[in-house]
Amino acid sequence: MGTLEWRYRLALEGSATRVTESYVVLKPVTAIGWFLLGTVLRDRDRRATLRAGMRHTLSQIKAAAESESG
């Protein structure tokens, strides 16, 4: 449907770490892709889906970082 390349930058800020997430669109979603997302896959609120995915990814990064340092 489309291809994105996700990137994560981690920067130490005092005793915390700032995580910056970004992406590059390598291949845009086509009109048929958006149709499928909205009808067949029933992803009516794409932004909410993306936010949920970001939260999940960040929790996985946190878990991995904490297991490495512990």
Backbone torsions as a table, in degrees:
resi	resn	phi	psi	omega
1	MET	NA	-42.9	-179.7
2	GLY	-170.4	163.4	-179.1
3	THR	-134.6	128.5	176.3
4	LEU	-121.4	148.2	172.1
5	GLU	-111.8	113.5	-178.2
6	TRP	-89.3	142.3	179.8
7	ARG	-131.1	146.1	178.4
8	TYR	-131.4	127.8	177.1
9	ARG	-115.5	128.2	179.5
10	LEU	-111.7	129.6	-178.9
11	ALA	-133.7	129.3	178.4
12	LEU	-70.9	130.0	176.4
13	GLU	-132.5	94.8	-175.4
14	GLY	65.9	-122.9	179.6
15	SER	-97.8	7.7	-179.4
16	ALA	-116.8	170.9	176.6
17	THR	-124.5	128.1	175.1
18	ARG	-91.7	128.6	177.4
19	VAL	-109.1	124.3	177.2
20	THR	-112.5	122.4	-179.9
21	GLU	-104.5	136.7	176.3
22	SER	-146.5	171.2	178.2
23	TYR	-150.3	159.6	175.3
24	VAL	-124.1	131.4	177.5
25	VAL	-82.6	113.0	178.7
26	LEU	-88.2	-35.8	178.4
27	LYS	-145.5	112.9	-177.6
28	PRO	-64.1	153.7	174.0
29	VAL	-67.9	133.0	179.9
30	THR	-80.0	169.0	177.4
31	ALA	-59.1	-40.2	178.8
32	ILE	-67.2	-34.4	177.0
33	GLY	-62.7	-45.4	177.8
34	TRP	-64.0	-37.7	177.4
35	PHE	-60.6	-47.1	180.0
36	LEU	-62.5	-42.1	178.1
37	LEU	-59.6	-41.9	-176.2
38	GLY	-80.5	-22.7	-175.7
39	THR	-114.3	-66.1	-175.3
40	VAL	-66.1	-47.1	-178.1
41	LEU	-86.7	-9.6	177.4
42	ARG	54.5	38.9	177.9
43	ASP	-94.6	74.1	-174.2
44	ARG	-72.8	-30.2	-179.9
45	ASP	-114.0	79.7	-174.9
46	ARG	-59.8	-38.2	179.7
47	ARG	-62.4	-41.8	178.2
48	ALA	-63.8	-39.8	177.7
49	THR	-62.5	-44.5	179.4
50	LEU	-65.0	-41.6	178.5
51	ARG	-61.9	-42.4	178.7
52	ALA	-62.6	-40.2	177.1
53	GLY	-64.3	-39.5	177.9
54	MET	-64.5	-44.3	179.3
55	ARG	-60.4	-42.6	179.6
56	HIS	-63.1	-46.2	179.8
57	THR	-61.0	-44.8	-180.0
58	LEU	-64.0	-36.9	177.6
59	SER	-67.0	-34.3	177.2
60	GLN	-69.5	-39.7	176.9
61	ILE	-62.5	-44.7	179.8
62	LYS	-60.5	-47.2	-179.9
63	ALA	-60.7	-42.6	179.5
64	ALA	-65.3	-43.5	-179.1
65	ALA	-65.3	-41.0	-179.5
66	GLU	-70.2	-32.4	177.7
67	SER	-73.2	-29.8	178.0
68	GLU	-72.3	-35.2	-175.6
69	SER	-87.9	-15.8	-173.0
70	GLY	-83.8	NA	NA
